[in-house]
Amino acid sequence: MAKLYGIEKNEKEIKEFVQEYVNRIKSNKYDRYHDIMSLVPTGKTILDYGCGWGHFSIAMQQCGNTVYAIDLFQNEIDICNLVWGKQENLIFDCENISGYNDKHFDCVLSNQVIEHVHNVGNYLLEINRVLKDNGDLIISLPNILNPRFFLSILSVNLEDRLKDHSKKILEKYDKAHDHINAWDPYHFVTLCSSLGFVLERYIPTEGIAFPFRKPFKPYVHLNNNRLRNWSYTMTFLFKKIKSINIDNND
């Protein structure tokens, strides 16, 4: 037995739910899945860092890569093993990145993970450590520069809402779902470049996000390159240029 969104499900329910989810994102041409996969190399050794339900792991393995897929939550690894089974050149493990040797991987994928991380400098530093020189980091995360975010802070009672939110997080913080960090593209590139990475590609992904209420459409997809930068999420391809050390107090 494993849980989906905190609710216990049997094996059949889990397999059907995850397969339906994967089919849905693959059929949506605007989903970040397609942009991320366009950056994935072939014939490489890849770490899927925070693999979740493993749909990127299996897709990268099917591209001819050897994939090590890790997650801090055993529940997610149980789901991966249940849904995808035993595959050649694909290992799912409830493991910490600290267990891998220096310069072990050609590529690291981090999909929608860093916004959940308290120690972001150490997170990126460990990715830098396990990447080979000139190795690739493919990293996707939410974009704070979107209408859904900045319209929400125009509320006249924002202070009251923030107080309620503070109490909720204090009592029921959920590391797997609550975002504790947020960036715009410029400052995220600054962060990564300060830790030894140079930017190769930037892709605004998933469309421009608006509040889930009328008269707005939840997402708007435009070809305008300037307005696309208000996308809900963003994906970057960085290359490791140099090894970096930072102090825990930095």
Summary of the structure (lengths in Angstrom):
residues: 250
radius of gyration: 18.7
end to end distance: 42.0
largest distance: 55.7
contacts: 717
relative contact order: 0.14
helix: 37%
strand: 27%
